């Protein structure tokens, strides 16, 4: 074959094979050969600014991934904007992320009222809203919100664990409930009462709500003590859980505290409330904890400690373990996408996770998500605070 014919043959090969190679790559907004751009909102200011650690730790973990070559050769850019935990601000910032910044998806955002405020907008635009930190069952709606997934044990599942625990260990309990006056608090209160079933009317003897802008919950705790309750269920955030435990102790109210998993931190809740005041509290766990020496030699925990020391030294190591797990889950979903980084494939991979064990989750507690069943995990383990550490009570329970 002479030279012109060879060149012609090569030209045909290039024309013939290049479209096939290009077809292997599918990119949505915010993606090219070198970058994947994601967005989120966080309460970097406002009454719940402590939750901004999720944004900081997620960003730090992605910087670590980028330093090691990124995901399938692409660096990940996380545009994380402040919403002050105000739904109207969340809507404004999310529109900016989608319409101006051109992100591929919204990932790992924090908050029930804030994520609810943007869910319909994102779904109407076919923008993935994945691995958001909210426990409301309203976001677990594959039919009406097909582009949304959460990364928390939902309110009906977690509250059933506490209800079953009380029905088994303290069936005659008189329960008072302190709850946040929004979807977080109301949803947990409703889930708890539903799980108690026919016993709810007899067992729940008092309820008191607070607003996140309230300075204290002292008056609510005084009122609940007067109800004659011997058990206090906290459907609240960390700040007010600490206040409630401390006030109950000051009043001499010897009550069994039942804490949501999100407000069980020793450093953020129990120590500010007072270790003596917190002794005897119970909660449910699905994560390992740095405050339990049983995990000191665990490979996953050693890796986590090393990450925090190098990449997020200014954040609380105990409080950051769930944000770290969330960041790992974001990376896992992106890896599964390969070179098809379209929005359609991203939500497909986010809803096709089977038997995935995160290094900081309790052994055997794996993540399983399907298009029709988007609750990542349904079990947890009850534990009691002994004044120093959380002591497991039994095997994992759930539904």
Secondary structure, 3 states (H helix, E strand, C coil): CCHHHHHHHHHHHHHHHHHHHHHCCEECCCECCCEEEEEEEECCCCCCHHHHHHHHHHHHHHHHHHHCCCECCEEEEEEEEECCCCHHHHHHHHHHHHHHCCCCEEECCECHHHHHHHHHHHHHCCCEEEEEECCCHHHCCCCCCCCEEECCCCHHHHHHHHHHHHHHHCCCCCEEEEEECCHHHHHHHHHHHHHHHHHHHHHEEEEEEECCCCCCCHHHHHHHHCCCCCEEEEECCHHHHHHHHHHHHHCCCCCEEEECHHHCCHHHHHHHHCHHHHCCCEEEECECCCCCHHHCCCHHHHHHHHHHHHHCCCCCCCCCHHHHHHHHHHHHHHHHHCCEECHHHHHHHHCCEEEECCCCECCCCCEEECCCCCCCCCEEEEEEECCCCEEECCCCEEC
